[in-house]
């Protein structure tokens, strides 16, 4: 759960996709009581408007591409994003 919470904290694009209430539900979730937070996040992801999702993923891609370095996560995201855009 801590890893998911870390992603939510670090990725404003994910926060936009999840919405305020689902983001807060994930961040408030405890290690031994996280079902409601994950359910809220999953529901938000599934119901997210495709156009919103596309815009936020483009923002994330641009932000990642603008960073220095050539690490594995950057390469993986770039590859997956290109494959999904094709």
Residue pairs with C-beta under 8 A, 6 or more apart in sequence:
1 29
1 30
1 31
1 34
1 37
1 38
2 31
4 26
4 38
4 41
5 26
5 27
5 29
7 14
8 14
8 15
8 18
8 23
8 26
8 27
8 41
9 27
11 60
13 56
13 57
13 59
13 60
13 63
14 23
14 56
14 60
15 23
16 52
16 56
17 44
17 45
17 48
17 52
17 53
17 56
18 26
18 40
18 41
18 44
18 45
19 44
21 40
22 40
22 41
22 43
22 44
23 41
25 36
25 37
25 40
25 41
26 37
26 38
26 40
26 41
27 37
28 37
29 36
29 37
29 38
57 81
60 77
61 77
61 78
61 81
64 74
64 77
64 78
65 74
65 78
67 74
